[in-house]
Amino acid sequence: MKTYVIGEIGQNHNGSVDIAKLLVDVVSRPIHDKLFNNELPVMDAVKLTKRDLKQELSASQMSRIYDNKNSFGKTYGEHREFLELSDEEHFEVYKYAKEKGLDFVETLCATGCLSMLKLFTPDKLKVASRDLTNLPLLEALAETKIPIIISTGMGGKKEIDDAVDIITKYHNDLSILHCVSEYPTKYENVNLKTISYLQKNYPDFTIGYSDHTIGIATPLAAIAMGAKIIEKHITLDRGMKGTDQQGSLAIDGIYRMMRDIRNLDLSMGVEDIFIEDSVAVAKEKLERSIATNKDIIAGGIITEEDIHMLSPGDGLKWSQKDQIIGKKVVEAISKDEIIYPSNVQ
């Protein structure tokens, strides 16, 4: 089964539709595994975030001085306003993603953001961790009947249960992502076993992982734990201005993560044990068969003291020794040669 991977652009477009489109270009580039000459599936979706600044922060917080290297305005309100794309600009990126064969996911941070649904319908709606307890917003999103993804980075079981109860009043197309709202997340705080907890406690929903660690190891481990969705911040350059850039994957990292995720998808297989057809050649060449440990003359009777195990593996196994022990040798067999059923009678 193919993992559903979301490249979170978030605010890493820095207020530019062109940068957002470049990130769409990056995640839609072919992924080629040189070792086996395989073309692998690219990311499934990109995601943008939309805020309604009238429903974002208190007046004092919006007007507070925001003077640092990542600021795009003198106050925090000006900074946030600079980073907001309009509904029409979101629509433009949506259309571009669709042209590239990608799904488009929207994180809507306020009921006022639902205005963009007049222009287009995202494939999925995302609820940020901070809005897990924003039940009026969750209800408004659920009423649209668009599939919803929630992140659990700031909530425990009660908060998740409350959110699930609200959303499932309208539909059951819900995914729950384990998440730790620490940027970047320290590895000792990731607690990937929460994925197993969510699978057991919410078996009716798709369980995934929204990652804020540095690197690509943790998303891969999350998939091995059973995560069906992976969300990861992406950027063109981790050195770009912006608070999320350093904790995001840049172009090379995106490529390596997707190559490894898609190869891991291929590796998961089925819950069974069997010998792959591709192993047959190695099995015959390397496995061992019953062989002579001394010269045995024609007419000689084979005893257990006459045999040991040598490659290749196209003869009898030790568990089949009863087929030759006590049997008469038809023609002489030299030392260290495989004994085949046709050699005895």
Protein Blocks (a to p, Z undefined) as FASTA:
>chain_A
ZZdddddfklmnnopaklmmmmmmmmmpccddfklopacdddfbdcdddddfklmbcfkl
mmpccddfkbcbfblklmmmmmpccfklmmmmmmmmmmnopacddddfbfklmmmmmmpc
cfbdcddfklmmmmmlmmmmmmnopacdddfklccfklmmmmmmmmmmmbccdcdddddd
dddddfklnommlmmmmmmmmmmbccddddfbecjklmmmmmmnopabdcddddfblkbg
cjklmmpccfklmmmmmmmmmmmmmmnmpadddddfklmmmmmmmmccdddfbdcdehia
cdfklgccdddfkbccfklmmmmgopacfbdcdehiacdfklpZZ
